[in-house]
Amino acid sequence: MTAYEHCTAEKDGRLLIVTMNRPDRMNSLHPPANFELEKIFNDFAEDPELWVAIITGAGDRAFSAGNDLKWTAEGKKLEVPATGFAGLTARYDLNKPVIAAVNGVAMGGGFEIALACDLIIASEKATFALPEPKVGLAALAGGLHRLPRQIGVKQAMGMILTGRVVPASEGQTLGFVNEVVPAGDLMATARRWAEQIMACSPMSIRASKESVYKGLDEANLEKAVTGHYPAVGALFKSEDLVEGPRAFAEKRAPQWKGR
């Protein structure tokens, strides 16, 4: 495990587990924490040995309460890395899957971090909201755009215009939470999802993720289907493309190379 000042990063085989570690501030993030997380996810993106990441919060109260308003109120300079809040909300070129394991409060920027992930696994204690209008702000780290795309405009506007708090069970009903589990089962469940992903070809996973997100940018289905996706090109040149059918024919587990 690598310990930073405001977070930790633990490698477990092909899996990276990132923990926002400011429990005294409900894991809210200030510039030093954001820049640490940017470095962690830069390294994750560049490391061919890491295939999936899980991000969570320290303690049992909060995933992240978002921007550290106390830091802002103290008049300190507010800086956000080019890759966005937590180094994730403006990172649009990451083809490796990231899972949010939401252990408690995910408010404002904390919810935006979760929305920027590919899957959200939530504790029964988790709650979600974009309460920025209540403090004269707006969810400008992607929440205003990701939430409508993930659950539809009317349901998203119901959350955005009121700033209301949504429990994990309703989040699953609305469609932005994949699974809700008891608090004690959260990380084991997130790991289970990660293991299922890592049982697949990482080249196929990256091609699939890129195709989904870039395809959603197209209003025309034909353009989405026939679009140019570099990760798809990489898949068709990869050793995994040969290994998958060969392993199937030989009735054995595939040995993915990720290249």
C-alpha positions as CSV (number, residue, x, y, z in Angstrom):
1,M,0.0,0.0,0.0
2,T,1.2,3.5,-0.9
3,A,0.2,6.1,1.7
4,Y,-0.2,9.6,0.6
5,E,-1.0,12.5,2.9
6,H,-4.7,12.5,2.1
7,C,-5.4,9.1,0.5
8,T,-4.0,5.6,0.1
9,A,-3.5,3.4,-3.0
10,E,-3.3,-0.4,-2.6
11,K,-2.3,-2.8,-5.4
12,D,-3.8,-6.3,-5.2
13,G,-2.8,-8.1,-8.3
14,R,-4.5,-6.4,-11.3
15,L,-6.7,-4.4,-8.9
16,L,-6.0,-0.9,-7.5
17,I,-8.0,0.2,-4.4
18,V,-7.9,3.9,-3.8
19,T,-9.2,5.3,-0.5
20,M,-9.9,9.0,0.1
21,N,-8.5,9.4,3.6
22,R,-9.8,12.6,5.3
23,P,-12.5,11.2,7.6
24,D,-12.3,14.2,9.9
25,R,-13.6,16.2,7.0
26,M,-16.0,13.6,5.7
27,N,-13.5,12.8,3.0
28,S,-14.2,16.2,1.4
29,L,-11.4,17.1,-1.0
30,H,-9.2,20.2,-1.1
31,P,-6.5,20.9,-3.7
32,P,-3.7,18.8,-2.1
33,A,-6.1,15.8,-2.0
34,N,-7.2,16.4,-5.6
35,F,-3.7,16.5,-6.9
36,E,-2.7,13.4,-5.0
37,L,-5.7,11.5,-6.6
38,E,-4.8,12.8,-10.0
39,K,-1.3,11.3,-9.7
40,I,-2.8,8.0,-8.5
41,F,-5.1,7.8,-11.5
42,N,-2.4,8.9,-13.9
43,D,-0.2,6.1,-12.6
44,F,-3.2,3.7,-12.9
45,A,-3.9,4.7,-16.5
46,E,-0.2,4.1,-17.4
47,D,0.4,0.9,-15.6
48,P,-0.2,-2.1,-17.9
49,E,-0.3,-4.4,-14.9
50,L,-3.4,-2.7,-13.4
51,W,-6.7,-3.4,-15.0
52,V,-9.5,-2.2,-12.7
53,A,-9.7,0.4,-9.8
54,I,-12.0,0.7,-6.9
55,I,-12.4,4.1,-5.2
56,T,-13.9,4.5,-1.7
57,G,-13.8,6.6,1.4
58,A,-12.1,6.1,4.8
59,G,-14.4,5.4,7.7
60,D,-18.1,4.5,7.7
61,R,-19.6,8.0,7.5
62,A,-18.7,9.3,4.1
63,F,-17.6,8.3,0.6
64,S,-16.9,12.0,0.1
65,A,-18.8,15.1,1.1
66,G,-17.4,16.9,-2.0
67,N,-15.5,20.1,-2.0
68,D,-13.9,21.1,1.3
69,L,-16.0,24.2,2.0
70,K,-14.0,24.9,5.1
71,W,-10.9,25.2,3.0
72,T,-12.8,27.6,0.7
73,A,-14.2,29.6,3.6
74,E,-10.7,30.1,4.9
75,G,-9.9,32.0,1.8
76,K,-7.4,29.5,0.5
77,K,-6.8,29.2,-3.3
78,L,-9.2,26.7,-5.0
79,E,-7.3,24.7,-7.6
80,V,-8.6,21.6,-9.4
81,P,-6.3,19.4,-11.6
82,A,-6.8,19.2,-15.3
83,T,-8.3,15.8,-14.8
84,G,-11.0,17.2,-12.6
85,F,-12.3,16.6,-9.0
86,A,-10.4,13.6,-7.5
87,G,-8.5,13.3,-10.8
88,L,-11.6,11.6,-12.3
89,T,-14.4,14.0,-13.2
90,A,-12.7,15.5,-16.2
91,R,-10.7,12.4,-17.2
92,Y,-12.4,11.5,-20.4
93,D,-9.8,9.1,-22.0
94,L,-9.6,6.4,-19.3
95,N,-10.6,3.1,-20.8
96,K,-9.9,1.0,-17.7
97,P,-13.0,0.5,-15.5
98,V,-13.3,2.3,-12.2
99,I,-15.8,1.2,-9.5
100,A,-17.1,3.5,-6.8
101,A,-17.7,1.7,-3.5
102,V,-19.9,4.3,-1.7
103,N,-19.7,3.7,2.0
104,G,-21.7,6.7,3.2
105,V,-22.4,10.3,2.2
106,A,-21.7,11.1,-1.4
107,M,-22.7,14.7,-1.7
108,G,-21.9,17.3,-4.3
109,G,-18.4,16.6,-5.7
110,G,-18.5,13.3,-3.9
111,F,-21.5,12.2,-5.9
112,E,-19.8,13.6,-9.1
113,I,-16.8,11.3,-8.4
114,A,-19.2,8.3,-8.2
115,L,-21.0,9.4,-11.3
116,A,-17.7,9.6,-13.2
117,C,-17.0,5.9,-12.3
118,D,-18.4,3.0,-14.4
119,L,-20.2,1.2,-11.6
120,I,-21.5,2.3,-8.3
121,I,-21.8,-0.2,-5.5
122,A,-23.5,1.3,-2.4
123,S,-23.7,0.5,1.3
124,E,-27.2,0.5,2.7
125,K,-26.0,3.6,4.6
126,A,-25.0,5.5,1.4
127,T,-26.8,8.7,0.5
128,F,-26.5,10.8,-2.7
129,A,-27.2,14.4,-3.5
130,L,-26.2,17.4,-5.6
131,P,-26.9,20.1,-3.0
132,E,-24.8,22.9,-4.5
133,P,-27.8,25.3,-5.1
134,K,-28.4,25.3,-1.3
135,V,-25.0,27.0,-0.8
136,G,-25.1,29.2,-3.9
137,L,-23.1,26.9,-6.1
138,A,-23.8,24.4,-9.0
139,A,-22.6,20.9,-9.7
140,L,-20.2,21.9,-12.4
141,A,-17.8,18.9,-12.1
142,G,-19.9,16.8,-14.4
143,G,-22.9,16.1,-12.2
144,L,-25.3,18.3,-14.2
145,H,-24.5,16.4,-17.4
146,R,-23.7,12.9,-16.2
147,L,-26.8,12.4,-14.0
148,P,-29.4,13.2,-16.8
149,R,-27.5,10.9,-19.2
150,Q,-27.5,8.1,-16.6
151,I,-31.1,8.3,-15.3
152,G,-33.1,10.5,-17.7
153,V,-33.8,14.2,-17.6
154,K,-36.9,14.4,-15.5
155,Q,-35.6,12.2,-12.6
156,A,-32.3,14.0,-12.7
157,M,-33.9,17.4,-12.6
158,G,-35.9,16.3,-9.6
159,M,-32.6,15.8,-7.8
160,I,-30.8,18.8,-9.3
161,L,-33.4,21.5,-8.7
162,T,-34.2,20.5,-5.2
163,G,-30.8,19.3,-3.9
164,R,-32.6,16.5,-2.2
165,V,-30.9,13.6,-0.6
166,V,-31.5,10.2,-2.2
167,P,-30.9,6.9,-0.2
168,A,-29.0,4.0,-1.8
169,S,-32.2,2.0,-2.4
170,E,-33.8,4.8,-4.4
171,G,-30.5,5.3,-6.3
172,Q,-30.7,1.8,-7.5
173,T,-34.4,2.3,-8.5
174,L,-33.4,5.4,-10.4
175,G,-30.6,3.5,-12.1
176,F,-27.4,5.1,-11.0
177,V,-26.5,2.5,-8.4
178,N,-25.7,-1.1,-9.6
179,E,-26.1,-2.9,-6.3
180,V,-26.9,-2.1,-2.6
181,V,-25.4,-4.2,0.1
182,P,-25.0,-4.2,3.9
183,A,-22.2,-1.9,5.0
184,G,-20.0,-4.8,6.1
185,D,-20.3,-6.4,2.6
186,L,-19.4,-3.3,0.6
187,M,-15.8,-3.9,-0.3
188,A,-16.2,-7.6,-0.8
189,T,-19.0,-6.9,-3.2
190,A,-17.0,-4.2,-5.1
191,R,-14.1,-6.7,-5.3
192,R,-16.6,-9.4,-6.7
193,W,-17.6,-7.0,-9.5
194,A,-13.9,-6.2,-10.2
195,E,-13.0,-9.9,-10.3
196,Q,-15.8,-10.5,-12.8
197,I,-14.5,-7.7,-15.0
198,M,-10.9,-9.0,-14.6
199,A,-12.0,-12.5,-15.8
200,C,-12.6,-10.9,-19.2
201,S,-10.0,-9.8,-21.7
202,P,-8.8,-6.3,-20.6
203,M,-8.5,-5.4,-24.3
204,S,-12.2,-6.3,-24.8
205,I,-13.2,-4.4,-21.7
206,R,-11.3,-1.2,-22.8
207,A,-12.8,-1.5,-26.3
208,S,-16.2,-1.9,-24.9
209,K,-15.9,1.0,-22.5
210,E,-14.6,3.4,-25.1
211,S,-17.3,2.3,-27.6
212,V,-20.1,2.9,-25.1
213,Y,-19.0,6.3,-24.0
214,K,-17.9,7.7,-27.3
215,G,-20.9,6.1,-29.0
216,L,-23.3,8.0,-26.6
217,D,-21.8,11.2,-28.0
218,E,-23.4,10.4,-31.3
219,A,-27.1,11.2,-31.9
220,N,-27.2,8.8,-34.9
221,L,-27.0,5.1,-34.2
222,E,-25.3,4.3,-37.4
223,K,-22.5,6.8,-36.6
224,A,-22.1,5.3,-33.2
225,V,-21.9,1.7,-34.5
226,T,-19.5,2.6,-37.3
227,G,-17.4,5.2,-35.4
228,H,-13.6,5.0,-35.1
229,Y,-12.6,3.7,-31.7
230,P,-8.8,3.3,-31.1
231,A,-9.3,0.7,-28.3
232,V,-11.3,-1.5,-30.8
233,G,-8.4,-1.3,-33.2
234,A,-6.0,-2.3,-30.5
235,L,-8.2,-5.2,-29.6
236,F,-8.1,-6.6,-33.1
237,K,-4.3,-6.4,-33.1
238,S,-3.9,-8.0,-29.7
239,E,-2.8,-11.4,-28.4
240,D,-6.0,-11.6,-26.5
241,L,-8.0,-11.8,-29.7
242,V,-6.2,-15.1,-30.5
243,E,-6.1,-16.4,-26.9
244,G,-9.9,-16.1,-26.3
245,P,-11.1,-18.5,-29.1
246,R,-8.1,-20.8,-28.5
247,A,-8.9,-21.1,-24.8
248,F,-12.6,-21.7,-25.6
249,A,-11.7,-24.5,-28.1
250,E,-9.2,-26.1,-25.7
251,K,-11.8,-25.9,-22.8
252,R,-9.5,-24.0,-20.5
253,A,-9.4,-20.6,-18.8
254,P,-7.9,-17.9,-21.0
255,Q,-4.6,-16.4,-20.0
256,W,-5.1,-12.8,-20.9
257,K,-2.1,-10.6,-21.7
258,G,-3.8,-7.3,-21.9
259,R,-1.9,-6.5,-25.2
